Amino acid sequence: MELNIVDLSRLQFAITALYHFLFVPLTLGLSVLIAIMETVYVMTGRTIWRQMTKFWGTLFGINFVLGVATGIVMEFQFGMNWSYYSHYVGDIFGAPLAIEGLMAFFLEATFVGLFFFGWDKLSRLGHLAATWAVAIGSNFSALWILIANGWMQNPVGSAFNPQTMRMEVTDFFAVLTNPVAQAKFVHTVSAGYVTASVFVLGVSAWYLLKDRHRDLAKRSMTVAASFGLASALSVVVLGDESGYLEGEHQKMKLAAIEAMWETEPAPASFTAFGFPDQEARKTHYAVHIPWVMGIIATRSLTTEIPGIVELVEHAEERIRQGIIAYDALQDIRAAGSTAAIPDEAREAFEENGGNLGYALLLKPYVDDPREATDAQIAQAANDTVPNVPTLFWTFRIMVGLGFSFIALMGVFFYLSARHRLDRYPFLLRLAVIAIPLPWIAAECGWIVAEFGRQPWIIEGILPTAAAVSNLGASTVLMTIIGFSAIYTVLFIVEMTLMLRAIRKGPEPDDEPEAAFGPRAFVPAE
Amino acid sequence: MILHTLIDYETLRVIWWLLLGVLLIGFAVTDGFDLGTGALLPFVAKTDTERRVVINAVGPVWEGNQVWLILGGGAIFAAWPPLYAVSFSGFYLAMFAILFALILRPVAFKYRSKRENPTWRATWDWALFIGGFVPSLIFGVAVGNVLQGVPFRLENDLRIFYEGTTLFELLNPFALLCGLLSVSMLVMHGASWLMVKTSGPIAERARAFGSIAAVATIVLFALGGLWLWAGIDGYRITSAIVTDGPSNPLAKTVEQAGGAWFANYAAHPWMMAAPAFGFLGAALALILFRARREVTTLLSSALSVLGIISTVGVSMFPFILPSSIAPGASLTVWDASSSHLTLFIMLVVTGIFVPLIVAYTSWVYKVLWGKVDEEEIREGKGHAY
């Protein structure tokens, strides 16, 4: 197999993003759980809650640092491997990334130092404020990253400028309030909360099984189960498929997830099981559940969801209009000054410019899209179908796991309310086994959202293949090997330290129950 | 949205050029001492306790400091997209080396003292050294290459082609000199931070290294200036300059010319304040190192960092990334920015948040003020590294 620069660049991005996303969900959720625990400490003055804060804080720190280290790679890679993308959409996409730094990451990274180093230097309320700053910072961080990502999925509030050959922002408010970004934010943040809750629940369950730190474990489980139940409900109910009707390719993604080849009358049925066959455009051994898909995707009984075949036909039309736009763009570029642009070119571009990106889908087949044959156009239209079996299965794994988290959290919430957390070793073992599952769900979610976005890097605007930097394949192969090597080593180191810290357990906290201090707020018990 | 026309495009571009400088200087002044401290670690601290003192001297603040770099990256992406696209892809392997070092650094800080094993700790100490030394060197080497021009060209659709062949061509003599200047400047800065945060033998060693680094900074900065004057052609725009046109780098013509990097000083003599600060700060730092002063040494060395980085910006203005193989495609302040609207929005956001960041960062520094206590570290008090 010949190594191609587009595939290699995608592979590197996928490896580094999936790896980065091993640490992000736990950071998002655990920061909030820790802040809740410390709030209880400050309100009650009971040292067990401080001990819990410090213990989970140690595990948080081991995880957080790798999130930071791998996050820098994400920010730099757009420019390194996707330079045409960076030029083409930097005017819009760069802004939320920069604002993330200004508003969120600075807050989080500055106060995380105080969280670890400030116990003896700050009043109790002061330290609590630092902890909340970390939690709020990391959650705001997710907001801005997902505004950037949401724009890639549904590029609102922007227009192509022929003079600068790039997309430029026209309505920043629309970029901020992009419905796809909002759906993604709620879904992703909830997923992070579930991840942290399952983690805290599982580690605590292990302590109960070992008959260690019972007090700390039970309290932690109570917090994790209540917070986790709410989050697990939210992650499923507010799944980000609510954003899937916003754009043409979001619809394609939905159809691919469902392996829905032909448009069905509303409300569409849900294929619970089957083997999608991309070549034959058929799903073998399909088991359908009537109505469910229509309700999940559209929240209505009457909205029709288009099937893959119909969407490919749309794509073909748009490619043809894109060719007209491409032709007009060449005339506009050749004109030199704005005044010299021929009227026909201006009108043709105004009418078809929205489909310019579709013409670029032809680039892998022909240098000048205007010379494309009908067969090439049909082929490019067919390329707009993402890999159906992958999407079909990753989506089902994610959803199945999502429901299992509701069950897990529900059970432990009930046990906690009835003070029976340590009664059933079988359930405790289940909680331990469940620890890795949220990560599997989260990575599947990433694959559905981003692999499902292909062949577009920005839906309808720029194909992934056109966005890549002109680097040598061997150069990128070398950095893939480099990143994989260091990431593997750090993963092993991280897991070793995490397991050691868990096995070691919390530090004894023998300082007296907090007394009333001049700067501390402690209600009487 | 019409609000953004309150500030014209030309002014916004100049403001964003200044802000780019502010962010890079913010990074070099804050995270710069973390990098310098990392590079000094194996030399100023011999025993394990000493090393922990040095690590804890930057431990609580390096994470926040590093955000200046991340913010710098984000701001270049948002305000200067062509600069971000050309430089990050052009310097691909150099960027990879920086990333590699910057991945090691946070992990080394956090994980080093989690185990007692001496081999474990020694390994992470070297990781901290690499994490400090390598980025310091590469940042300087990159600037050295930018001053000479970078081999890239742009096609009509503004697709970027970088025609450099190997990583080693980046390591040319002038660029290496700039790399060494960057290392000595940040080592001087790191040493002055250690003067503030430590005492006893560590502070004494830091003082010795800091003095050497201050001398090296002065010598290398002077040599670099002479070399630039005598041996390196600058760039100048030869077509009419349009300061508020669309960001299309291909709309102008540029030529290489000897002494072009000094033209701004002739036209605006006050700009000589930048190199003057570079020299003055380092000379003051040297004197104050000798006099065993602490905070004033740190401030002087910060002044030197500010002066040296500003010198590069002022010398090149309006160029930000000249092209050696297609000078007309060079990126300048007038044709490599974001749109008028984006620059305005980002200015508003920056105007709100940078003062907030400065305020809470100062508060955190104040809370953490004072020397690192060896006793506390031995007793393992607090969550020290």
Chai-1 contact restraints between the chains, C-beta under 6 A:
chainA,res_idxA,chainB,res_idxB,connection_type,confidence,min_distance_angstrom,max_distance_angstrom,comment,restraint_id
A,V65,B,P106,contact,1.0,0.0,6.0,A-B,restraint_1
A,V65,B,V107,contact,1.0,0.0,6.0,A-B,restraint_2
A,V65,B,K110,contact,1.0,0.0,6.0,A-B,restraint_3
A,V68,B,P106,contact,1.0,0.0,6.0,A-B,restraint_4
A,A69,B,I103,contact,1.0,0.0,6.0,A-B,restraint_5
A,A69,B,P106,contact,1.0,0.0,6.0,A-B,restraint_6
A,A69,B,V107,contact,1.0,0.0,6.0,A-B,restraint_7
A,I72,B,L102,contact,1.0,0.0,6.0,A-B,restraint_8
A,V73,B,L99,contact,1.0,0.0,6.0,A-B,restraint_9
A,E75,B,G73,contact,1.0,0.0,6.0,A-B,restraint_10
A,F76,B,M95,contact,1.0,0.0,6.0,A-B,restraint_11
A,G79,B,Y84,contact,1.0,0.0,6.0,A-B,restraint_12
A,G79,B,A85,contact,1.0,0.0,6.0,A-B,restraint_13
A,G79,B,F88,contact,1.0,0.0,6.0,A-B,restraint_14
A,M80,B,F88,contact,1.0,0.0,6.0,A-B,restraint_15
A,M80,B,S89,contact,1.0,0.0,6.0,A-B,restraint_16
A,M80,B,Y92,contact,1.0,0.0,6.0,A-B,restraint_17
A,M80,B,M95,contact,1.0,0.0,6.0,A-B,restraint_18
A,S83,B,A85,contact,1.0,0.0,6.0,A-B,restraint_19
A,S83,B,S89,contact,1.0,0.0,6.0,A-B,restraint_20
A,S83,B,I160,contact,1.0,0.0,6.0,A-B,restraint_21
A,Y84,B,R159,contact,1.0,0.0,6.0,A-B,restraint_22
A,S86,B,P81,contact,1.0,0.0,6.0,A-B,restraint_23
A,S86,B,Y84,contact,1.0,0.0,6.0,A-B,restraint_24
A,S86,B,A85,contact,1.0,0.0,6.0,A-B,restraint_25
A,H87,B,P81,contact,1.0,0.0,6.0,A-B,restraint_26
A,H87,B,P82,contact,1.0,0.0,6.0,A-B,restraint_27
A,H87,B,A85,contact,1.0,0.0,6.0,A-B,restraint_28
A,H87,B,L158,contact,1.0,0.0,6.0,A-B,restraint_29
A,G90,B,F77,contact,1.0,0.0,6.0,A-B,restraint_30
A,G90,B,P81,contact,1.0,0.0,6.0,A-B,restraint_31
A,D91,B,S338,contact,1.0,0.0,6.0,A-B,restraint_32
A,D91,B,S339,contact,1.0,0.0,6.0,A-B,restraint_33
A,D91,B,T342,contact,1.0,0.0,6.0,A-B,restraint_34
A,G94,B,F77,contact,1.0,0.0,6.0,A-B,restraint_35
A,G94,B,A78,contact,1.0,0.0,6.0,A-B,restraint_36
A,G94,B,P81,contact,1.0,0.0,6.0,A-B,restraint_37
A,A95,B,A78,contact,1.0,0.0,6.0,A-B,restraint_38
A,A95,B,M346,contact,1.0,0.0,6.0,A-B,restraint_39
A,L97,B,G74,contact,1.0,0.0,6.0,A-B,restraint_40
A,L97,B,F77,contact,1.0,0.0,6.0,A-B,restraint_41
A,A98,B,G74,contact,1.0,0.0,6.0,A-B,restraint_42
A,A98,B,A75,contact,1.0,0.0,6.0,A-B,restraint_43
A,A98,B,A78,contact,1.0,0.0,6.0,A-B,restraint_44
A,I99,B,V349,contact,1.0,0.0,6.0,A-B,restraint_45
A,G101,B,I70,contact,1.0,0.0,6.0,A-B,restraint_46
A,G101,B,L71,contact,1.0,0.0,6.0,A-B,restraint_47
A,G101,B,G74,contact,1.0,0.0,6.0,A-B,restraint_48
A,L102,B,F353,contact,1.0,0.0,6.0,A-B,restraint_49
A,M103,B,F353,contact,1.0,0.0,6.0,A-B,restraint_50
A,F105,B,V67,contact,1.0,0.0,6.0,A-B,restraint_51
A,F106,B,V67,contact,1.0,0.0,6.0,A-B,restraint_52
A,F106,B,I357,contact,1.0,0.0,6.0,A-B,restraint_53
A,A109,B,E63,contact,1.0,0.0,6.0,A-B,restraint_54
A,A109,B,G64,contact,1.0,0.0,6.0,A-B,restraint_55
A,A109,B,V67,contact,1.0,0.0,6.0,A-B,restraint_56
A,T110,B,G64,contact,1.0,0.0,6.0,A-B,restraint_57
A,T110,B,T361,contact,1.0,0.0,6.0,A-B,restraint_58
A,T110,B,V364,contact,1.0,0.0,6.0,A-B,restraint_59
A,V112,B,E63,contact,1.0,0.0,6.0,A-B,restraint_60
A,G113,B,P60,contact,1.0,0.0,6.0,A-B,restraint_61
A,G113,B,V61,contact,1.0,0.0,6.0,A-B,restraint_62
A,G113,B,E63,contact,1.0,0.0,6.0,A-B,restraint_63
A,L114,B,V364,contact,1.0,0.0,6.0,A-B,restraint_64
A,F116,B,H383,contact,1.0,0.0,6.0,A-B,restraint_65
A,F117,B,P60,contact,1.0,0.0,6.0,A-B,restraint_66
A,F117,B,G382,contact,1.0,0.0,6.0,A-B,restraint_67
A,W119,B,G382,contact,1.0,0.0,6.0,A-B,restraint_68
A,D120,B,G382,contact,1.0,0.0,6.0,A-B,restraint_69
A,K121,B,V367,contact,1.0,0.0,6.0,A-B,restraint_70
A,Q163,B,P246,contact,1.0,0.0,6.0,A-B,restraint_71
A,Q163,B,N248,contact,1.0,0.0,6.0,A-B,restraint_72
A,T164,B,P246,contact,1.0,0.0,6.0,A-B,restraint_73
A,T164,B,S247,contact,1.0,0.0,6.0,A-B,restraint_74
A,T164,B,N248,contact,1.0,0.0,6.0,A-B,restraint_75
A,M165,B,D157,contact,1.0,0.0,6.0,A-B,restraint_76
A,M165,B,L158,contact,1.0,0.0,6.0,A-B,restraint_77
A,E168,B,S339,contact,1.0,0.0,6.0,A-B,restraint_78
A,V169,B,L341,contact,1.0,0.0,6.0,A-B,restraint_79
A,V169,B,T342,contact,1.0,0.0,6.0,A-B,restraint_80
A,F172,B,I345,contact,1.0,0.0,6.0,A-B,restraint_81
A,S469,B,S89,contact,1.0,0.0,6.0,A-B,restraint_82
A,N470,B,F161,contact,1.0,0.0,6.0,A-B,restraint_83
A,L471,B,Y92,contact,1.0,0.0,6.0,A-B,restraint_84
A,T479,B,F96,contact,1.0,0.0,6.0,A-B,restraint_85
A,L490,B,V107,contact,1.0,0.0,6.0,A-B,restraint_86
A,L497,B,K114,contact,1.0,0.0,6.0,A-B,restraint_87
